């Protein structure tokens, strides 16, 4: 299993609107591509010197092939939609991770 992690720092001036959009539209649209089995959204508690509020959204997929297909077929359109809706009001970086082992209490 793999995690596609997107870390986003959001300008406080659009925070509430952006958070609602993420919950109601963007994350459901990413999941609707059929390439991911779930998403987890977390607020990063460390405050950035640049300001803003930072979140991590982790999308879980079963294969690198699914992730590659997502990149090729969906990522550009979904990223552009975000940029058009909130121009110059957030910054994002992406990380791909392979799950080595899960542990449960």
C-alpha positions in Angstrom: 0.0 0.0 0.0 1.1 3.6 -0.7 0.3 7.0 0.6 0.1 10.1 -1.5 0.6 12.9 1.0 -0.2 16.5 0.1 0.9 19.2 2.6 -0.8 22.5 2.2 -0.2 25.8 3.9 -3.3 28.0 3.6 -3.6 31.7 4.0 -5.8 32.6 7.0 -7.9 35.0 4.9 -9.4 32.1 2.9 -9.1 29.3 5.5 -12.7 28.7 6.4 -13.8 28.7 2.7 -10.9 26.5 1.7 -11.6 24.0 4.5 -15.2 23.7 3.5 -14.2 23.3 -0.1 -11.7 20.6 0.8 -14.3 18.7 2.8 -17.2 19.1 0.5 -15.6 19.0 -3.0 -11.9 18.5 -3.4 -11.2 15.4 -1.3 -14.5 13.7 -2.5 -13.4 14.5 -6.1 -10.0 12.9 -5.6 -11.6 9.8 -4.1 -14.1 9.7 -6.9 -11.2 9.0 -9.3 -11.3 5.5 -8.0 -7.5 5.4 -7.5 -7.6 5.7 -3.7 -9.3 3.7 -0.9 -9.4 6.5 1.7 -8.2 9.9 2.8 -7.1 11.3 6.1 -6.9 15.0 6.7 -4.8 16.4 9.6 -3.9 19.8 10.8 -0.2 20.3 11.4 0.2 21.7 14.9 3.7 23.2 14.4 3.2 26.9 13.4 5.0 28.1 10.3 7.1 31.2 10.4 5.4 32.2 7.2 2.0 32.2 8.9 -1.0 30.5 7.6 -2.5 27.1 8.7 -0.9 23.9 7.5 -2.7 20.6 6.7 -1.6 17.2 5.6 -4.0 15.1 3.4 -3.0 11.5 3.0 -4.6 9.5 0.3 -4.1 5.7 0.5 -3.8 3.6 -2.7 -3.0 -0.1 -3.3 -0.4 0.2 -6.0 2.1 2.6 -7.7 0.2 1.9 -10.9 -2.9 3.4 -9.4 -0.9 6.5 -8.3 0.7 6.8 -11.7 -2.7 6.6 -13.4 -4.0 9.3 -11.0 -1.1 11.6 -12.0 -1.6 10.9 -15.7 -5.4 11.2 -15.8 -6.5 13.4 -13.0 -3.8 15.3 -11.0 -3.3 18.3 -13.4 -7.0 19.1 -13.6 -7.6 18.8 -9.9 -4.5 20.9 -9.1 -5.6 23.6 -11.6 -9.0 23.7 -10.1 -7.5 24.5 -6.7 -5.2 27.1 -8.1 -8.1 28.8 -10.0 -10.3 28.8 -6.9 -7.7 30.2 -4.5 -5.1 31.9 -6.5 -1.9 32.7 -4.6 -3.5 31.9 -1.3 -1.9 28.5 -0.5 1.3 26.5 -1.1 1.5 22.7 -1.4 4.1 20.0 -1.7 3.6 16.4 -2.3 5.3 13.2 -1.0 4.8 9.6 -2.0 5.3 7.0 0.7 5.3 3.2 0.8 3.6 1.6 3.8 6.1 -0.9 5.3 4.0 -2.2 8.2 0.9 -1.1 10.1 0.7 -1.5 13.9 -2.5 -1.4 15.9 -3.0 -1.1 19.7 
